Amino acid sequence: MNEVRSHKDLEVWKVSMDFVIEIYHITKAFPQSEIYGLSGQIRRAAVSVPSNIAEGSARKNTKEYIQFLYFSQGSLSEIETQLLISEKLGYIKDASTQFEKIKYIRTLLSRLITALNKKLK
């Protein structure tokens, strides 16, 4: 395994960064009336995933780092809910690919949290 020197070395950060770009492309097709509504909310939640990973990794305290990773998990749940709403409104035909990516990012976050908790003991 490669040495982790910063959050930019973490697979979960890289994947979540790519996911942000994907969310921006998807929400670009939303109605103009949603620019400050659902579209903006999904985008903010998506941006918060890698942002919280980055902020947490900069903390001196491992417990704080873990807390920020939990914030990222919460944002993933927000995105999941917002994508379901988008499907129901007909803005997205099928978000199954995005749901799979959310599941993958959630798994990576859980593994990182587990590893950091072991480090605490």
N, C-alpha and C positions, 0 to 999 in steps of 0.2 A: 504494500500500500504506500502511496506517495505521502510525503510529509505535508501537513496542513499548516501553512504559514499565515493565511488570512481566510476570511469568508469566501473570497474568490476562488479558493482551491476546493471548496466543498461542492460535491455533486448536487446536493439539494439546492444550493444557491444558484448554480448554473442552470439547472432544469427549471427552477421557478422563474428565473430571468427570461428564459425562452417562453415560458407560459404567459408572462406579462405581455410579450409581443403578440402572441396568439390571441389573447383576450382583446387587445387593442384592435387587431384586424377584424375580429368577430363583431365587436361593438361599433365599428365604423359603419356597418350596414344597418344599424338600428335607426329608427326614425329620428329626425332632427329634434322632435319634441322631447326625446329622451336624453339629450346631451347633458342636462343637469339632473336628470333623474336616474333611471336604472343603469344607463350606459356609464355615467360618471361614477356611480356607486360600485359597479363591478370593477371598473378600472382602478379605483382607489383601493379596493380590497386586494386586487391582484398585485398591485405595486407594494402593498404592505407585507406580502409574504417574503420576498427577498430582502426588503428593507429591514424587517424585524430580525431576520437571520444575521444580516450585517451588523445591525446595532447591538444585538445580543453578543455576537462574537467579540465586539470591542469592549465589552464589560470586563472588569477585573475579576468579578465574582461569578463562579460557575452557576450558582443558583439563579442569579439574574439572567444569565445566558439562557438557561433552561426556560425561565419565565417568558423570554422573548420568543423562544421557539414555540411555546404554547400559544402565544399571540398569533404566530404564523398559522398554526393549526386552526385557530378560530377564524382567521381570514379565509382559509380554504373552505370552511363550512359556510361562511357568508357567500362566497363565490358559487358554491354548489347550489345554494338556495336561490341565488339571483339568476343562475342559468336555468333552473327549473321554472322560475317565473317567466323568464324570457321565452322559453319553449311554449309555455301556456298562452302567452300573448302572441305567439307566432313570429317572434323576431328571430328565432333560431329553429331550424327544422329538427336537428338531432344533435344533442350535446354529449352523446355517449363517448366520443373521443376525449372531450374535455374532462368528463367524469373519470375516465381511466387515468388521465394525467394527474388529476387531483388525488386520486387514490395512490398513485406512485409517489407523489411529493409527500403525502401524508405518511407513507411507509418510511421514506427516507428521513423525515423529521423524527418519527418515532424511534428509529434506530440511533439517530444522533442523540436524542434525549436519553435513551437507555445507556449509551456509551458515556455520556457526561455524568449520569447518576452513578455509574460504577466508579467513575473517577472520584466522586465525592466520598465514597466509602473507604 
